[in-house]
Amino acid sequence: MKNILISVVVTAIVAGGAGYWLGNSHGQSMATAQRAQRFGQATGTGTANRSAFGGAVTGDVISVDATGFTVNMQTGGSRIVIVPASATIMKSTAGALSDVSVGTHVTVIGSANSDGSVTAQSVQIRPVMPSPSVTPQ
């Protein structure tokens, strides 16, 4: 009877540990996939970056017109952003396209167009955050 009890306890510990490890591994892979989808990171080649959020743009506005603006991207280059009336423009209070001016720091979520522009679904007006200084040790 004692040996059976020990076997059951050891089996339960091993099964619990394996379950924890598998669940943790699965959770980490799902979180990585969700981040990639949310921030438009390509998970393959070709048109993978033109998915629903393949049009994520962050940078400083360098020009504005009646239908949108152009962003100098932090990753280099620039991107034209088309802002339809259905797009949400956010700041600490509700915003409008008129709140976007040259030098405004924005993050845009939208759909990538075949010509390289982005049709905005959401525009977030953000303060420019200073880059952290890293001192090599």
TASUL-V177912 format. One record per residue. N is the residue number from 1. RES is the residue in one small letter. PHI is phi in degrees with one decimal (* if undefined). D_LAST is the distance of its C-alpha to the last C-alpha in whole Angstrom. Layout:
# TASUL-V177912
n=<N & N>
res=<RES & RES>
phi=<PHI & PHI>
d_last=<D_LAST & D_LAST>
This chain:
# TASUL-V177912
n=<1 & 2 & 3 & 4 & 5 & 6 & 7 & 8 & 9 & 10 & 11 & 12 & 13 & 14 & 15 & 16 & 17 & 18 & 19 & 20 & 21 & 22 & 23 & 24 & 25 & 26 & 27 & 28 & 29 & 30 & 31 & 32 & 33 & 34 & 35 & 36 & 37 & 38 & 39 & 40 & 41 & 42 & 43 & 44 & 45 & 46 & 47 & 48 & 49 & 50 & 51 & 52 & 53 & 54 & 55 & 56 & 57 & 58 & 59 & 60 & 61 & 62 & 63 & 64 & 65 & 66 & 67 & 68 & 69 & 70 & 71 & 72 & 73 & 74 & 75 & 76 & 77 & 78 & 79 & 80 & 81 & 82 & 83 & 84 & 85 & 86 & 87 & 88 & 89 & 90 & 91 & 92 & 93 & 94 & 95 & 96 & 97 & 98 & 99 & 100 & 101 & 102 & 103 & 104 & 105 & 106 & 107 & 108 & 109 & 110 & 111 & 112 & 113 & 114 & 115 & 116 & 117 & 118 & 119 & 120 & 121 & 122 & 123 & 124 & 125 & 126 & 127 & 128 & 129 & 130 & 131 & 132 & 133 & 134 & 135 & 136 & 137>
res=<m & k & n & i & l & i & s & v & v & v & t & a & i & v & a & g & g & a & g & y & w & l & g & n & s & h & g & q & s & m & a & t & a & q & r & a & q & r & f & g & q & a & t & g & t & g & t & a & n & r & s & a & f & g & g & a & v & t & g & d & v & i & s & v & d & a & t & g & f & t & v & n & m & q & t & g & g & s & r & i & v & i & v & p & a & s & a & t & i & m & k & s & t & a & g & a & l & s & d & v & s & v & g & t & h & v & t & v & i & g & s & a & n & s & d & g & s & v & t & a & q & s & v & q & i & r & p & v & m & p & s & p & s & v & t & p & q>
phi=<* & -64.0 & -65.9 & -65.6 & -62.6 & -63.6 & -61.7 & -65.0 & -64.2 & -63.1 & -61.5 & -64.4 & -66.0 & -64.1 & -63.9 & -64.1 & -63.7 & -64.0 & -62.2 & -61.4 & -61.7 & -64.3 & -63.8 & -65.6 & -62.8 & -65.6 & -62.0 & -65.9 & -68.1 & -68.2 & -63.4 & -63.8 & -64.7 & -66.8 & -62.9 & -61.9 & -69.1 & -63.7 & -102.6 & 70.7 & -79.6 & -67.7 & -104.1 & -151.9 & -124.3 & 74.6 & -95.5 & -58.7 & -81.8 & -103.2 & -71.4 & -51.4 & -110.9 & -71.0 & -103.7 & -73.4 & -134.3 & -134.6 & 163.8 & -100.6 & -71.0 & -112.6 & -159.5 & -136.2 & -138.2 & -67.2 & -108.8 & 166.0 & -158.4 & -116.6 & -113.1 & -82.6 & -75.1 & -64.5 & -85.9 & 106.4 & 78.2 & -135.4 & -141.8 & -80.3 & -116.8 & -92.1 & -115.1 & -74.7 & -59.5 & -78.7 & -71.0 & -93.4 & -113.3 & -118.8 & -150.1 & -60.3 & -128.7 & -57.6 & -120.4 & -144.5 & -56.6 & -66.6 & -79.6 & -94.8 & -136.5 & -57.0 & 95.6 & -68.7 & -90.8 & -131.2 & -123.4 & -116.7 & -116.2 & -172.3 & -107.9 & -74.7 & -98.8 & -63.7 & -87.1 & 96.1 & -78.9 & -128.4 & -94.8 & -71.3 & -105.1 & -150.0 & -123.7 & -111.5 & -86.1 & -127.7 & -70.9 & -74.0 & -95.4 & -66.0 & -72.3 & -68.6 & -88.8 & -113.5 & -103.5 & -62.5 & -111.8>
d_last=<60 & 57 & 56 & 56 & 54 & 51 & 51 & 51 & 48 & 46 & 47 & 46 & 43 & 42 & 44 & 42 & 38 & 39 & 40 & 37 & 35 & 37 & 37 & 33 & 33 & 35 & 34 & 30 & 32 & 34 & 32 & 30 & 33 & 34 & 31 & 32 & 35 & 34 & 32 & 34 & 31 & 34 & 34 & 36 & 38 & 40 & 41 & 39 & 37 & 40 & 41 & 41 & 38 & 37 & 37 & 34 & 33 & 31 & 30 & 32 & 36 & 37 & 41 & 43 & 47 & 49 & 48 & 45 & 42 & 39 & 35 & 33 & 30 & 27 & 27 & 29 & 32 & 35 & 37 & 40 & 41 & 45 & 45 & 49 & 50 & 49 & 46 & 44 & 42 & 40 & 38 & 38 & 42 & 44 & 44 & 45 & 45 & 46 & 43 & 41 & 40 & 38 & 35 & 35 & 32 & 34 & 33 & 36 & 37 & 40 & 42 & 41 & 44 & 45 & 45 & 41 & 42 & 41 & 44 & 42 & 43 & 40 & 39 & 36 & 36 & 32 & 30 & 27 & 24 & 21 & 18 & 15 & 13 & 9 & 6 & 4 & 0>
